[in-house]
Amino acid sequence: MMEFIEETRGIYRLKIPFARIYTSVFLIKTEKCTVLVDFGAKESDVESYLSPALEKIGISYDSIKALVLTHNHSDHAGGLEKIKALAKNAR
């Protein structure tokens, strides 16, 4: 199973397989809020990789306060609509 790895204090990265490489989803967690950055290449990435990885570190979609899309390429934005439906409290 893919999982979030803490890159530096409070910033975690999940590497989701994409073609022959991967695409990254970042989670920024502070005392005040939790932010999700980028969302995988497709909706199934959310179900197969992102949701289980969040669950493993005890983060619910309800606790995510903001969504950030770095750029609108499919490998980063493909899961956006699915994430928006799940993270209803996020801006």
Buried (B, 14 or more C-beta within 10 A) or exposed (E): EBBBEEEEEEBBBBBBBBEEEBBBBBBBBEEEEBBBBBBBBBBEBBBBBBBEBBEEEEBEBEBBBBBEBEEEEEBBBBBBEBBEEBBEEBE
